[in-house]
Amino acid sequence: MITVRYFAAAAEAAGVDGEELAAGTAAQVRTAMAERHPALGAVLGRCALLADGVRVEGDEPVPDGLTLDVLPPFAGG
């Protein structure tokens, strides 16, 4: 299992700040998040996934025990 932490608009869309999900590739985890939280699908495509601080995409693995942060784009100023 991995620990998923949602931030800002991703947390709002998911309705939770965090949860546990099965490990897999970044793409598999994205799919699992969208299936579990349908409203998250509108935001998730713009979000960066950071596995223990390192960006992961597509077929890159997200192994058991890691923390995955879901970060939507932030406006700065």
C-alpha positions in Angstrom: 0.0 0.0 0.0 1.0 3.6 -0.5 -0.1 6.7 1.4 -1.7 9.3 -0.9 -1.9 12.9 0.2 -4.1 15.3 -1.7 -3.5 19.1 -1.7 -5.5 22.2 -2.5 -8.0 21.6 -5.4 -7.1 17.9 -5.5 -8.2 17.5 -1.8 -11.3 19.4 -2.4 -12.3 17.3 -5.4 -11.4 14.0 -3.7 -13.2 15.0 -0.5 -10.3 13.7 1.6 -6.8 14.9 2.5 -5.3 11.5 2.3 -5.9 7.7 2.0 -4.2 4.4 1.4 -4.1 2.9 -2.1 -2.5 -0.1 -3.8 0.9 0.4 -5.2 1.5 0.2 -8.9 2.6 2.4 -11.7 1.8 6.2 -11.7 -0.8 5.6 -14.3 -2.5 2.8 -12.4 -2.6 4.9 -9.2 -4.1 7.8 -11.2 -6.8 5.5 -12.5 -7.5 4.2 -9.0 -7.8 7.7 -7.6 -10.2 8.8 -10.4 -12.3 5.6 -10.0 -12.6 6.2 -6.2 -13.3 9.9 -6.5 -15.0 10.8 -9.8 -14.9 14.5 -9.2 -11.1 14.3 -9.0 -11.0 13.3 -12.6 -11.4 17.0 -13.7 -8.4 18.1 -11.7 -6.2 15.0 -11.8 -4.9 15.5 -15.3 -3.3 18.8 -14.3 -1.8 17.4 -11.1 1.8 16.4 -10.5 2.4 13.2 -8.6 5.5 13.2 -6.3 6.5 9.8 -4.8 8.6 10.7 -1.8 9.4 14.0 -3.4 10.3 12.7 -6.9 7.9 13.3 -9.8 6.5 10.1 -11.3 4.5 9.7 -14.5 3.1 6.9 -16.8 4.8 3.6 -16.3 7.1 4.7 -13.5 6.6 2.5 -10.4 5.1 3.8 -7.1 6.2 0.9 -4.8 4.7 -0.2 -1.5 5.5 2.0 1.5 5.9 5.3 -0.4 4.0 8.6 0.1 2.5 10.0 -3.0 1.6 13.7 -3.1 -1.0 14.9 -5.5 -0.3 18.5 -6.3 -2.5 20.6 -8.6 -0.9 23.7 -10.2 -0.6 26.6 -7.8 -0.9 30.3 -8.6 2.0 32.2 -7.3 2.4 35.9 -6.5 
